[in-house]
């Protein structure tokens, strides 16, 4: 259970950082691509961990 909470916090931090830099570097298409991928990875971690927590695994 504690690991799930840790992964949830890490996922939220990765998602937030990716979105922050995605918006900050709005004029550079290469940076937007990279930070978009990082944001999606963070979102996947958050969704997977939240579903795992809610299901009780």
N, C-alpha and C positions, 0 to 999 in steps of 0.2 A: 504494500500500500504506500509506504513512504517513497519507494522508487517511482511509483506512478506520479506522485505529487511533484517530485523533483523533475521528472521528464516533462510534466505539464508546464512547470515554471520555465524550464529551458526552452521548450517549444514556443511559449509566449514571448520570451526574450528574443529568440531568433526571428520570429515573425515580426515583432515590433522593430527590430533593427533593420531588417530587410525592407520593410515598408518606409521607414524613415529615410534610408539612403536612396530608395527607389524614387521617392518624391524629391529629395534634395538634388539628385543628379538627373533632373528631368530633361536636360538638353543633350545628354550623351546617350545615344541608343545602345552602345555596348554595355555601359554600366547599368542601364535599365534592364537589359536582358539578364545580366548576372544577378542583380538584386531581386528581380522578379522570380528567378529560380530559387533563390534563398528564401524568399517570402513563402513560396509554395511549399518548400520543404518544412518550414516552421509550421505552416498551417496543417500539413499532414501529421506532424508530430502531435500538435494540439488536438486535432480531431481524433486520432487513434487513441491517445491517452485518455481523453475525456470519455470516449465510448467505453474504453476498458474500465475506467473508474465507475461509470454509471451502471455497467453490467455486473460489476462486483467480482471481476476476475483478479 
